[in-house]
Amino acid sequence: MKHAATGTPVYDSARRSLYKALSWRVVALAVTTSVVWVAAGELVFAATIGALDAVAKIALYYFHERAWNRVTIGRLPPPDYEI
């Protein structure tokens, strides 16, 4: 990703990756719980499945995001200097 004003590559911090993982999981938790609730008709069961799914996928997403920060495919090298 490039900085909008300078065009230099921007790398996400570990904290930002965590915030992104958590915010996405809130949305995904609602979707999973809703789908299971409609399919099974049991709210407690749906909430349990949604919570287990969220916990597992938060961890997986975080490590996936951190791994991709180490991959250089598609990244431009930093500039020789900045003003």
DSSP file (Angstrom, degrees, kcal/mol; ACC not computed):
  #  RESIDUE AA STRUCTURE BP1 BP2  ACC     N-H-->O    O-->H-N    N-H-->O    O-->H-N    TCO  KAPPA ALPHA  PHI   PSI    X-CA   Y-CA   Z-CA
    1    1 A M              0   0    0      0, 0.0     9,-3.0     0, 0.0     2,-0.4   0.000 360.0 360.0 360.0 145.6    0.0    0.0    0.0
    2    2 A K  B     -A    9   0A   0      7,-0.3     2,-0.2     2,-0.0     6,-0.1  -0.845 360.0-106.8-111.0 147.1    1.2    3.5   -0.7
    3    3 A H     >  -     0   0    0      5,-3.2     4,-2.3    -2,-0.4     5,-0.1  -0.521  29.7-132.9 -66.7 133.3    0.8    6.7    1.3
    4    4 A A  T  4 S+     0   0    0     -2,-0.2    -1,-0.1     1,-0.2    -2,-0.0   0.858  99.5  35.3 -61.3 -38.5   -1.8    8.9   -0.4
    5    5 A A  T  4 S+     0   0    0      1,-0.1    -1,-0.2     3,-0.1    -2,-0.0   0.886 130.4  26.7 -85.6 -40.3    0.3   12.1   -0.2
    6    6 A T  T  4 S-     0   0    0      2,-0.1    -2,-0.2    76,-0.0    -1,-0.1   0.715  87.7-134.5-100.0 -22.0    3.8   10.9   -0.6
    7    7 A G     <  +     0   0    0     -4,-2.3    -3,-0.1     1,-0.3     3,-0.1   0.504  58.8 136.8  79.6   2.8    3.4    7.7   -2.7
    8    8 A T        -     0   0    0      1,-0.1    -5,-3.2    -6,-0.1    -1,-0.3  -0.532  65.0 -91.3 -82.2 151.4    5.9    5.9   -0.4
    9    9 A P  B     -A    2   0A   0      0, 0.0     2,-0.4     0, 0.0    -7,-0.3  -0.307  38.8-151.4 -61.7 143.4    5.1    2.3    0.8
   10   10 A V        -     0   0    0     -9,-3.0     2,-0.4    -3,-0.1     0, 0.0  -0.966   5.9-160.2-118.6 132.7    3.2    2.1    4.1
   11   11 A Y        -     0   0    0     -2,-0.4     2,-0.2     0, 0.0    58,-0.0  -0.926  19.5-122.4-114.3 137.5    3.5   -0.9    6.4
   12   12 A D        -     0   0    0     -2,-0.4     2,-0.1     1,-0.1    57,-0.0  -0.534  22.8-127.4 -78.6 141.7    1.0   -1.8    9.0
   13   13 A S     >  -     0   0    0     -2,-0.2     4,-2.1     1,-0.1     5,-0.2  -0.362  26.4-108.4 -76.5 165.4    2.0   -2.1   12.6
   14   14 A A  H  > S+     0   0    0      1,-0.2     4,-2.0     2,-0.2     5,-0.1   0.885 121.4  53.5 -61.7 -38.6    1.2   -5.2   14.7
   15   15 A R  H  > S+     0   0    0      2,-0.2     4,-2.5     1,-0.2    -1,-0.2   0.911 107.3  50.1 -63.8 -42.7   -1.4   -3.1   16.6
   16   16 A R  H  > S+     0   0    0      1,-0.2     4,-2.6     2,-0.2    -1,-0.2   0.906 109.0  52.2 -63.0 -40.9   -3.1   -2.0   13.4
   17   17 A S  H  X S+     0   0    0     -4,-2.1     4,-2.3     1,-0.2    -1,-0.2   0.898 109.7  49.8 -60.6 -40.0   -3.2   -5.6   12.2
   18   18 A L  H  X S+     0   0    0     -4,-2.0     4,-2.6     2,-0.2    -2,-0.2   0.929 110.6  48.8 -64.9 -45.5   -4.9   -6.6   15.5
   19   19 A Y  H  X S+     0   0    0     -4,-2.5     4,-2.6     1,-0.2     5,-0.2   0.899 111.7  50.0 -60.9 -41.0   -7.5   -3.8   15.2
   20   20 A K  H  X S+     0   0    0     -4,-2.6     4,-2.2     2,-0.2    -1,-0.2   0.912 110.8  49.5 -63.9 -42.2   -8.2   -4.9   11.6
   21   21 A A  H  X S+     0   0    0     -4,-2.3     4,-2.1    -5,-0.2    -2,-0.2   0.924 113.1  46.7 -62.8 -44.7   -8.6   -8.5   12.7
   22   22 A L  H  X S+     0   0    0     -4,-2.6     4,-1.6     2,-0.2    -2,-0.2   0.917 112.1  48.7 -66.3 -43.7  -11.0   -7.6   15.5
   23   23 A S  H  X S+     0   0    0     -4,-2.6     4,-1.3     1,-0.2    -1,-0.2   0.902 112.7  48.3 -65.5 -39.2  -13.1   -5.2   13.5
   24   24 A W  H  X S+     0   0    0     -4,-2.2     4,-2.7    -5,-0.2    -1,-0.2   0.900 108.3  54.8 -65.9 -39.4  -13.5   -7.8   10.7
   25   25 A R  H  X S+     0   0    0     -4,-2.1     4,-3.0     1,-0.2    -1,-0.2   0.825 101.1  58.4 -66.9 -30.5  -14.4  -10.5   13.2
   26   26 A V  H  X S+     0   0    0     -4,-1.6     4,-1.7     2,-0.2    -1,-0.2   0.936 111.2  42.4 -61.8 -44.6  -17.2   -8.4   14.7
   27   27 A V  H  X S+     0   0    0     -4,-1.3     4,-1.9     2,-0.2    -2,-0.2   0.946 116.9  46.7 -64.9 -48.2  -18.8   -8.3   11.2
   28   28 A A  H  X S+     0   0    0     -4,-2.7     4,-3.0     1,-0.2     5,-0.2   0.856 107.8  57.1 -65.6 -35.4  -18.1  -11.9   10.5
   29   29 A L  H  X S+     0   0    0     -4,-3.0     4,-2.7     1,-0.2     5,-0.3   0.923 107.1  48.8 -59.7 -44.5  -19.4  -13.0   13.9
   30   30 A A  H  X S+     0   0    0     -4,-1.7     4,-2.1    -5,-0.2    -1,-0.2   0.901 113.5  46.9 -62.5 -40.8  -22.8  -11.4   13.1
   31   31 A V  H  X S+     0   0    0     -4,-1.9     4,-2.6     2,-0.2    -2,-0.2   0.951 114.4  45.4 -66.9 -49.5  -22.9  -13.1    9.8
   32   32 A T  H  X S+     0   0    0     -4,-3.0     4,-2.6     1,-0.2     5,-0.3   0.933 114.6  48.0 -60.4 -47.2  -22.0  -16.5   11.1
   33   33 A T  H  X S+     0   0    0     -4,-2.7     4,-2.5    -5,-0.2    -1,-0.2   0.911 112.7  49.3 -61.1 -42.5  -24.4  -16.3   14.0
   34   34 A S  H  X S+     0   0    0     -4,-2.1     4,-2.4    -5,-0.3    -1,-0.2   0.918 111.8  47.7 -63.6 -44.1  -27.2  -15.1   11.8
   35   35 A V  H  X S+     0   0    0     -4,-2.6     4,-2.5     2,-0.2    -2,-0.2   0.930 114.7  45.4 -64.3 -45.6  -26.7  -17.9    9.3
   36   36 A V  H  X>S+     0   0    0     -4,-2.6     4,-3.3    -5,-0.2     5,-0.5   0.893 112.1  52.8 -65.8 -38.2  -26.6  -20.6   11.9
   37   37 A W  H  X5S+     0   0    0     -4,-2.5     4,-2.5    -5,-0.3    -2,-0.2   0.930 112.1  44.5 -62.3 -45.6  -29.6  -19.1   13.7
   38   38 A V  H  <5S+     0   0    0     -4,-2.4    -2,-0.2     1,-0.2    -1,-0.2   0.918 119.0  43.4 -64.2 -42.8  -31.6  -19.2   10.5
   39   39 A A  H  <5S+     0   0    0     -4,-2.5    -2,-0.2    -5,-0.2    -1,-0.2   0.901 128.9  25.0 -71.3 -41.5  -30.5  -22.7    9.6
   40   40 A A  H  <5S-     0   0    0     -4,-3.3    -3,-0.2    -5,-0.2    -2,-0.2   0.714  88.7-138.8 -99.3 -23.5  -30.8  -24.3   13.1
   41   41 A G     << +     0   0    0     -4,-2.5     2,-0.5    -5,-0.5    -4,-0.1   0.617  67.4 113.5  75.4  11.3  -33.4  -22.1   14.7
   42   42 A E     >  -     0   0    0     -6,-0.4     4,-2.3     1,-0.2    -1,-0.2  -0.953  48.2-167.0-121.5 113.2  -31.5  -22.0   18.0
   43   43 A L  H  > S+     0   0    0     -2,-0.5     4,-2.7     2,-0.2     5,-0.2   0.906  88.8  49.4 -66.9 -43.5  -30.1  -18.7   19.2
   44   44 A V  H  > S+     0   0    0      2,-0.2     4,-2.2     1,-0.2    -1,-0.2   0.925 113.6  46.9 -63.8 -44.3  -27.8  -20.1   21.9
   45   45 A F  H  > S+     0   0    0      2,-0.2     4,-2.5     1,-0.2    -1,-0.2   0.921 113.1  49.6 -61.2 -44.4  -26.4  -22.7   19.6
   46   46 A A  H  X S+     0   0    0     -4,-2.3     4,-2.6     1,-0.2    -2,-0.2   0.903 110.7  49.2 -62.8 -42.3  -25.9  -20.1   16.9
   47   47 A A  H  X S+     0   0    0     -4,-2.7     4,-2.5     2,-0.2    -1,-0.2   0.883 110.8  50.8 -65.9 -38.2  -24.1  -17.7   19.3
   48   48 A T  H  X S+     0   0    0     -4,-2.2     4,-2.5     2,-0.2     5,-0.2   0.937 112.7  45.1 -64.3 -47.5  -21.8  -20.5   20.5
   49   49 A I  H  X S+     0   0    0     -4,-2.5     4,-2.5     1,-0.2    -2,-0.2   0.925 113.8  50.8 -61.5 -44.4  -20.8  -21.5   17.0
   50   50 A G  H  X S+     0   0    0     -4,-2.6     4,-2.2    -5,-0.2    -2,-0.2   0.905 111.3  47.5 -60.5 -42.8  -20.3  -17.8   16.1
   51   51 A A  H  X S+     0   0    0     -4,-2.5     4,-2.4     2,-0.2    -2,-0.2   0.923 112.9  47.2 -66.7 -45.3  -18.1  -17.2   19.2
   52   52 A L  H  X S+     0   0    0     -4,-2.5     4,-2.0     1,-0.2     5,-0.2   0.915 113.2  49.7 -61.9 -42.3  -16.0  -20.3   18.6
   53   53 A D  H  X S+     0   0    0     -4,-2.5     4,-2.4    -5,-0.2    -2,-0.2   0.908 110.9  50.1 -60.9 -43.5  -15.6  -19.3   14.9
   54   54 A A  H  X S+     0   0    0     -4,-2.2     4,-2.3    -5,-0.2     5,-0.2   0.922 109.4  49.6 -64.4 -45.7  -14.6  -15.8   15.8
   55   55 A V  H  X S+     0   0    0     -4,-2.4     4,-1.5     1,-0.2    -1,-0.2   0.931 114.4  44.8 -60.9 -46.6  -11.9  -16.8   18.3
   56   56 A A  H  X S+     0   0    0     -4,-2.0     4,-1.9     1,-0.2    -1,-0.2   0.923 116.1  45.8 -63.7 -44.2  -10.3  -19.2   15.9
   57   57 A K  H  X S+     0   0    0     -4,-2.4     4,-2.7    -5,-0.2     5,-0.2   0.767 104.2  61.0 -77.8 -24.7  -10.4  -16.9   13.0
   58   58 A I  H  X S+     0   0    0     -4,-2.3     4,-2.4     2,-0.2    -1,-0.2   0.956 109.8  43.2 -60.8 -48.4   -9.1  -13.8   14.9
   59   59 A A  H  X S+     0   0    0     -4,-1.5     4,-2.1    -5,-0.2     5,-0.2   0.930 115.6  47.8 -63.6 -45.7   -5.9  -15.7   15.6
   60   60 A L  H  X S+     0   0    0     -4,-1.9     4,-2.2     1,-0.2    -1,-0.2   0.914 112.8  48.2 -63.4 -43.2   -5.6  -17.0   12.1
   61   61 A Y  H  X S+     0   0    0     -4,-2.7     4,-2.9     2,-0.2     5,-0.2   0.920 109.7  52.8 -63.8 -43.8   -6.3  -13.7   10.4
   62   62 A Y  H  X S+     0   0    0     -4,-2.4     4,-2.4    -5,-0.2    -2,-0.2   0.941 113.0  42.7 -58.1 -49.7   -3.8  -11.9   12.6
   63   63 A F  H  X S+     0   0    0     -4,-2.1     4,-2.2     1,-0.2    -1,-0.2   0.858 113.5  52.8 -68.3 -34.0   -1.0  -14.3   11.8
   64   64 A H  H  X S+     0   0    0     -4,-2.2     4,-2.1    -5,-0.2    -2,-0.2   0.931 110.8  47.5 -62.8 -45.4   -1.9  -14.3    8.1
   65   65 A E  H  X S+     0   0    0     -4,-2.9     4,-1.3     1,-0.2    -2,-0.2   0.911 112.4  48.8 -62.2 -44.2   -1.8  -10.5    8.1
   66   66 A R  H  X S+     0   0    0     -4,-2.4     4,-0.5     1,-0.2    -1,-0.2   0.884 109.8  52.4 -65.8 -38.1    1.6  -10.4    9.9
   67   67 A A  H >X S+     0   0    0     -4,-2.2     3,-1.4     1,-0.2     4,-0.6   0.913 106.7  52.8 -63.3 -42.1    3.0  -13.0    7.4
   68   68 A W  H >< S+     0   0    0     -4,-2.1     3,-0.6     1,-0.3    -1,-0.2   0.774  98.1  65.0 -67.2 -25.1    1.9  -10.9    4.4
   69   69 A N  H 3< S+     0   0    0     -4,-1.3    -1,-0.3     1,-0.2    -2,-0.2   0.728 102.6  50.1 -67.1 -18.7    3.7   -7.9    5.9
   70   70 A R  H << S+     0   0    0     -3,-1.4     2,-0.4    -4,-0.5    -1,-0.2   0.624  90.9  93.6 -90.7 -15.7    6.9  -10.0    5.4
   71   71 A V    <<  -     0   0    0     -4,-0.6    -3,-0.0    -3,-0.6     0, 0.0  -0.629  56.6-164.6 -81.9 132.7    6.1  -10.8    1.7
   72   72 A T    >   +     0   0    0     -2,-0.4     3,-2.2     2,-0.1    -1,-0.1   0.478  43.7 127.7 -97.5  -2.6    7.7   -8.4   -0.8
   73   73 A I  T 3  S+     0   0    0      1,-0.3     3,-0.1     3,-0.0    -2,-0.1  -0.346  84.6   5.8 -57.9 125.1    5.6   -9.5   -3.8
   74   74 A G  T 3  S+     0   0    0      1,-0.3     2,-0.3    -2,-0.1    -1,-0.3   0.427 100.8 125.2  82.5  -1.0    4.0   -6.4   -5.3
   75   75 A R    <   -     0   0    0     -3,-2.2    -1,-0.3   -66,-0.0    -3,-0.0  -0.687  54.4-135.9 -92.7 145.4    5.8   -3.9   -3.0
   76   76 A L        -     0   0    0     -2,-0.3    -3,-0.0    -3,-0.1    -1,-0.0  -0.714  29.4-104.3 -92.7 149.0    7.9   -1.1   -4.3
   77   77 A P        -     0   0    0      0, 0.0     3,-0.1     0, 0.0    -1,-0.1  -0.382  44.0 -96.8 -68.6 152.4   11.3   -0.4   -2.7
   78   78 A P        -     0   0    0      0, 0.0   -70,-0.0     0, 0.0     0, 0.0  -0.325  49.4 -94.5 -64.7 153.5   11.4    2.6   -0.4
   79   79 A P        -     0   0    0      0, 0.0     3,-0.1     0, 0.0   -71,-0.0  -0.266  25.9-119.1 -67.7 157.5   12.7    5.8   -2.0
   80   80 A D  S    S+     0   0    0      1,-0.2     2,-0.3    -3,-0.1     0, 0.0   0.796  93.9   0.0 -65.9 -27.6   16.4    6.7   -1.7
   81   81 A Y        -     0   0    0      0, 0.0     2,-0.4     0, 0.0    -1,-0.2  -0.979  64.1-144.3-154.8 161.8   15.4    9.9    0.2
   82   82 A E              0   0    0     -2,-0.3   -76,-0.0    -3,-0.1     0, 0.0  -0.974 360.0 360.0-130.4 148.1   12.4   11.8    1.4
   83   83 A I              0   0    0     -2,-0.4    -1,-0.1     0, 0.0     0, 0.0   0.377 360.0 360.0-107.0 360.0   11.7   15.5    1.6
